[in-house]
Amino acid sequence: MARKAYAQVVTGNALLEGHVVYLTAQGTWSTALTDAEILRDEADA
């Protein structure tokens, strides 16, 4: 049976502020999930 592929995003935590952050395609961090780079390829994830 083939495995299903799911989209993934890289998450982190801005410890001083306590915010969840998401890695963007530009390599920066954002608090907005809509800014996150969506990784669809297993090699990228």
Secondary structure as UniProt FT lines:
FT   STRAND          11..14
FT   TURN            15..18
FT   STRAND          19..24
FT   TURN            25..26
FT   STRAND          29..30
FT   HELIX           33..35
FT   TURN            42..44
//
